Amino acid sequence: MKHFSLSLCIADLMILLYTNTNQEHDFLANKYEDYIVTDSQEKTAVVSIACGFEHREKEIPSFVFKESVIERFGLFSEFFRKILMGVLNTHDGALLHASSIVYKNQGFIFIGHEGAGKTTIRKLLNNYVSLGDDTAIIRIRGEKTYLYGSPLYQRTKRSYPNKRVLICGIFSLKQAKYALINDLDLNQQVKALSSNVFLSGLKEFNNENRKLSLTLFTLGQQQLVHNLSFAKTSPVSKVLKIFAQKPWQKKSIKNLLVQASTVFVQELQDHVVWSKGVADRDFLTQCLIINEHSWIFEFGSQRILKVIADKIIGNQEEAYHHSLVFKKIKQFKEIKVLPTIVVVRKENNFVIIDGNHRALAWYLHNKNNLTGEILVLVGDLKNNFKENSKIFAYL
């Protein structure tokens, strides 16, 4: 009996499809047109799927779809999706529950639980090419990790382009009143990924769990996963563009701490876990000025940056902090460089321990603009930090 075959290349992996009829062959060829490879493109198949009849390959996992692919394409898509999970998980890859975009030939992937904001992010970034609205195919190749186009029919009911781009970042989403991208440690990265991957559970894929765990650990070592807090009105694209700039990515936390060598930073170093970040102007509205005598003398007990900024504009006196803020504003008008501030997270706020004048000046300088992105070094207090510590009084 004559059969028809179709070779698909997904994430640089070859999958063989067999059909009973030419009609089914053409139907699948139309559905997966962008992923078809010819015999001249030599690749070794990693799995086969026979549609409507029994067919098994000797050397690779083989599956049979017993229904009509034309009449039951929705069911076939789910069947195909599960097999692809197993293929990826056993070949240095993964299928993430995520949305993705491409910017300047770099991949940006957004993960998170239901309601975290994947749909919202997609709407905020709808001007960019997408390689998947509900799932993202990733695979490690050598020392690099790539995002691939997905042939899986998702919420948009369409297959995405067969494209491969280097991953710039994977972002774990969290809704907030501001936009902030900041780094995660290795354990946090692996945990975020583990909550957003799929397992096939198919017996044909040996050691699927172990191989996937190794892949996720490698992704964490590559420091690809970051936190992205954002609001529905956040200028997410601007924050992502700054994050993607190589000069900022290459800056080490150690050098940033040396540059911010205030007594507060020095005394807190052993009690804080630091991460680099990029934030929008709204982030500054969540910041508190350091609880220090000279600030109290000039502004009383008020510490909210936004309120103090309004006071400075409303009363342009020659006081010490007023003068320094206006001096910084003048510098920002002359030099187009994003400032860096150092903050420590305290409950729902961030206390500025280095760069209070820069933060106030930047907030005021961008008051009437749609810009105001700022570089931040975020400190999270360790569990061993005691609230009765002398330095805690400044937070």
Buried (B, 14 or more C-beta within 10 A) or exposed (E): EEBBEBBBBBBEBBBBBBBBBEEBBBBBBEBBEBBBBEEEEEEEBBBBBBBBEEBEBEEBBBBBBEEBBBEBBEEBBEBBBBBBBBBBBBBBBBBBBBBBBBBEEBBBBBBBEEEBBBBBBBEBBEEBBBBBBBBBBBBBEEEEBBBBBBBBBBEEEEBBBBBBBEBBBBBBBEBBBBBBBBBBBEEBBBBBBEEBBBBBEBEBBEEBEEBBBEBBBBBBEBBBBBBBBBBEEBBBBBBBBBBBEEEBEEBEEEEBBEEBEBEBBEBBEEBBBBBBBBBBBBBBBBBBBBBBEEBEEBBEEBBBBBEBBBBBEEEEEEBEBBEBBBEBBEBBEEEEEBBBBBBBBBEEBBBBBBBBBBBBBBBBBBEEEEEBBBBBBBBBBEEEBEEEBEBBEBB
